[in-house]
Amino acid sequence: MKTPAERLTFYKELYYREIDRRKDFNNAISVPIALLTGVFSILFYVVSVYDFSRWIFQDFLFLASVFISFVLFIVSGFHTVKFYANIDAGFKTVEIPGPVQIDKYRLDLLDYHKDLDEADKKLTDWLISEYLASAENYQVNNDLKARHFFKFKRYFIYGMSILIFSGFLFMLNFIREKDHKTEQIHISLEIPDLKWKSEFVLSGDSLKKDSVKLTLKK
């Protein structure tokens, strides 16, 4: 059976362990913010650069994958906010009384009981109850933070998986449009006396078919 002093030491260690957990969570908030900022920047970039001139099935698939990843990152950001602010905690943090308050209570106990040992025993029991209540409160808050942080990671990983697939489609679009532009040959011929301008456009497809598209402009 533990003595009151040993019980007090145990609950103090439990309390400070939860304090350290809270500090670790609060220090980790910069990581989700940086990651979300990065992926939203990537989403904006790939959508703004993507060439939608043809609107083939690949383009619709790209838009769908970007939209799904965007929604997943929004959900991930929602859990980041709840992780940081503990919106659904439902109660305030219970703090340990300060040294002045503890000493005042000790003197009141001593004045009431007129016995030092009895006053110290009552003070120890009171401190145990304070440390226990505060440690439990911090534990509930920390468990909520841990739950939201886990959900942030889960939805972020889902979003990154879809974003990687979108990046694959983006690269296919980039290569396709680059090849299409490099294979085009524009030939312009002007005859001032006749006031006609002839423009020849040779694309990769037309070259394969040995055909030439001729456009005459006044």
C-alpha positions as CSV (number, residue, x, y, z in Angstrom):
1,M,0.0,0.0,0.0
2,K,1.4,3.4,-1.0
3,T,1.8,6.1,1.5
4,P,0.1,9.5,0.8
5,A,3.5,11.0,-0.1
6,E,4.1,8.2,-2.7
7,R,0.7,8.7,-4.1
8,L,1.3,12.4,-4.4
9,T,4.5,11.8,-6.3
10,F,2.8,9.3,-8.6
11,Y,0.0,11.8,-9.5
12,K,2.5,14.6,-10.0
13,E,4.4,12.5,-12.5
14,L,1.2,11.6,-14.3
15,Y,0.3,15.3,-14.4
16,Y,3.6,16.5,-15.8
17,R,3.6,13.6,-18.4
18,E,0.3,15.0,-19.7
19,I,1.8,18.5,-19.7
20,D,4.7,17.2,-21.9
21,R,2.2,15.6,-24.3
22,R,0.3,18.8,-24.7
23,K,3.6,20.7,-25.4
24,D,4.5,18.1,-28.1
25,F,1.1,18.5,-29.7
26,N,1.3,22.3,-29.7
27,N,4.8,22.2,-31.2
28,A,3.6,19.9,-33.9
29,I,1.0,22.3,-35.3
30,S,3.5,23.9,-37.7
31,V,3.9,20.6,-39.6
32,P,0.2,20.2,-40.8
33,I,0.0,23.9,-41.7
34,A,3.2,23.7,-43.8
35,L,2.0,20.5,-45.5
36,L,-1.5,21.8,-46.3
37,T,0.0,25.1,-47.6
38,G,2.3,23.1,-49.9
39,V,-0.4,20.8,-51.4
40,F,-2.9,23.6,-52.0
41,S,-0.2,25.5,-53.9
42,I,0.5,22.4,-56.0
43,L,-3.2,22.0,-56.7
44,F,-3.5,25.6,-57.9
45,Y,-0.4,25.3,-60.1
46,V,-1.4,22.1,-61.9
47,V,-4.9,23.3,-62.6
48,S,-3.7,26.7,-63.9
49,V,-1.0,25.1,-66.1
50,Y,-3.0,22.1,-67.4
51,D,-4.0,22.4,-71.1
52,F,-7.8,21.8,-71.5
53,S,-7.9,22.6,-75.2
54,R,-9.0,19.1,-76.3
55,W,-11.3,17.9,-73.5
56,I,-10.7,14.2,-73.8
57,F,-11.5,11.6,-71.1
58,Q,-8.1,12.2,-69.5
59,D,-8.9,15.8,-68.9
60,F,-12.2,15.0,-67.1
61,L,-10.4,12.3,-65.1
62,F,-7.8,14.9,-64.1
63,L,-10.4,17.4,-62.9
64,A,-12.2,14.7,-60.9
65,S,-9.0,13.6,-59.2
66,V,-8.0,17.2,-58.4
67,F,-11.5,17.9,-56.9
68,I,-11.4,14.7,-54.8
69,S,-7.9,15.5,-53.4
70,F,-9.0,19.1,-52.8
71,V,-12.0,17.9,-50.7
72,L,-9.8,15.4,-48.8
73,F,-7.3,18.2,-48.0
74,I,-10.1,20.4,-46.8
75,V,-11.3,17.7,-44.4
76,S,-7.7,17.3,-43.3
77,G,-7.5,21.0,-42.6
78,F,-10.7,20.9,-40.6
79,H,-9.2,18.3,-38.3
80,T,-6.1,20.4,-38.0
81,V,-8.1,23.3,-36.8
82,K,-9.9,21.1,-34.3
83,F,-6.6,19.6,-33.2
84,Y,-5.2,23.0,-32.5
85,A,-8.2,24.7,-31.0
86,N,-9.9,21.7,-29.3
87,I,-13.3,23.1,-30.4
88,D,-15.2,20.1,-29.1
89,A,-13.4,19.8,-25.8
90,G,-16.4,21.1,-23.9
91,F,-14.5,22.3,-20.9
92,K,-11.6,24.5,-19.8
93,T,-8.3,23.2,-18.6
94,V,-8.1,22.6,-14.9
95,E,-4.9,24.1,-13.5
96,I,-3.0,23.2,-10.4
97,P,-3.2,25.9,-7.6
98,G,-0.3,28.2,-7.3
99,P,2.3,28.2,-4.5
100,V,0.6,31.1,-2.7
101,Q,-2.7,29.4,-2.7
102,I,-1.3,26.1,-1.6
103,D,0.6,27.7,1.3
104,K,-2.5,29.7,2.4
105,Y,-4.6,26.5,2.4
106,R,-1.8,24.8,4.5
107,L,-2.0,27.6,7.1
108,D,-5.8,27.4,7.2
109,L,-5.6,23.6,7.8
110,L,-3.0,24.1,10.5
111,D,-5.2,26.8,12.1
112,Y,-8.3,24.5,12.0
113,H,-6.8,21.2,13.1
114,K,-4.1,22.6,15.5
115,D,-2.0,19.5,14.7
116,L,0.8,19.6,12.2
117,D,0.7,16.0,11.1
118,E,-3.1,16.1,10.6
119,A,-2.7,19.4,8.6
120,D,0.0,17.9,6.4
121,K,-2.1,14.8,5.8
122,K,-5.1,16.9,4.8
123,L,-2.9,19.0,2.6
124,T,-1.4,15.9,0.9
125,D,-4.9,14.5,0.2
126,W,-6.0,17.9,-1.2
127,L,-3.0,18.1,-3.5
128,I,-3.5,14.5,-4.7
129,S,-7.1,15.4,-5.7
130,E,-6.0,18.6,-7.5
131,Y,-3.2,16.8,-9.4
132,L,-5.6,13.9,-10.2
133,A,-8.3,16.2,-11.5
134,S,-5.9,18.3,-13.6
135,A,-4.1,15.3,-15.0
136,E,-7.4,13.7,-16.0
137,N,-8.5,17.0,-17.7
138,Y,-5.2,17.2,-19.6
139,Q,-5.5,13.6,-20.6
140,V,-9.0,14.1,-22.1
141,N,-7.8,17.1,-24.0
142,N,-4.7,15.4,-25.2
143,D,-6.6,12.3,-26.4
144,L,-8.9,14.7,-28.4
145,K,-5.8,16.3,-30.0
146,A,-4.4,12.9,-30.7
147,R,-7.6,11.7,-32.4
148,H,-7.8,14.8,-34.6
149,F,-4.1,14.6,-35.4
150,F,-4.6,11.0,-36.5
151,K,-7.6,12.0,-38.7
152,F,-5.5,14.8,-40.2
153,K,-2.8,12.3,-41.2
154,R,-5.3,9.8,-42.6
155,Y,-7.1,12.2,-44.8
156,F,-3.8,13.9,-45.9
157,I,-2.4,10.5,-47.0
158,Y,-5.6,9.9,-48.9
159,G,-5.4,13.3,-50.6
160,M,-1.7,12.8,-51.4
161,S,-2.5,9.5,-53.1
162,I,-5.1,11.1,-55.3
163,L,-2.8,14.1,-55.9
164,I,0.0,11.8,-57.1
165,F,-2.4,10.2,-59.6
166,S,-3.4,13.8,-60.7
167,G,0.3,14.5,-61.2
168,F,0.7,11.5,-63.4
169,L,-2.2,12.7,-65.6
170,F,-0.7,16.2,-65.6
171,M,2.6,14.8,-66.9
172,L,0.8,12.9,-69.7
173,N,-1.0,16.1,-70.7
174,F,2.3,18.1,-70.6
175,I,4.1,15.5,-72.8
176,R,1.2,15.3,-75.2
177,E,0.9,19.0,-75.7
178,K,4.6,19.4,-76.0
179,D,4.8,16.8,-78.7
180,H,1.9,18.3,-80.5
181,K,3.4,21.8,-80.5
182,T,6.9,20.7,-81.6
183,E,5.5,18.7,-84.6
184,Q,3.6,21.6,-86.0
185,I,5.1,23.6,-88.9
186,H,3.7,26.9,-90.0
187,I,4.5,28.2,-93.5
188,S,3.2,31.6,-94.4
189,L,3.5,32.9,-98.0
190,E,2.5,36.4,-99.0
191,I,2.1,37.6,-102.6
192,P,1.8,41.4,-102.4
193,D,0.9,41.9,-106.1
194,L,-2.1,39.5,-105.8
195,K,-3.0,40.7,-102.3
196,W,-3.3,37.1,-101.1
197,K,-1.8,35.5,-98.1
198,S,-1.3,31.7,-98.1
199,E,-0.8,29.8,-94.8
200,F,0.2,26.2,-94.6
201,V,-0.2,24.3,-91.3
202,L,1.6,21.0,-91.1
203,S,0.9,19.0,-87.9
204,G,2.1,15.7,-86.9
205,D,-1.0,14.0,-88.1
206,S,-1.0,15.7,-91.4
207,L,2.6,14.8,-92.0
208,K,1.9,11.1,-91.4
209,K,-0.9,11.3,-93.9
210,D,1.2,13.1,-96.5
211,S,-1.4,15.9,-96.7
212,V,-1.2,19.6,-96.4
213,K,-3.9,22.0,-95.0
214,L,-4.1,25.1,-97.1
215,T,-5.8,28.3,-95.9
216,L,-6.0,31.3,-98.2
217,K,-6.6,34.7,-96.6
218,K,-7.2,38.0,-98.4
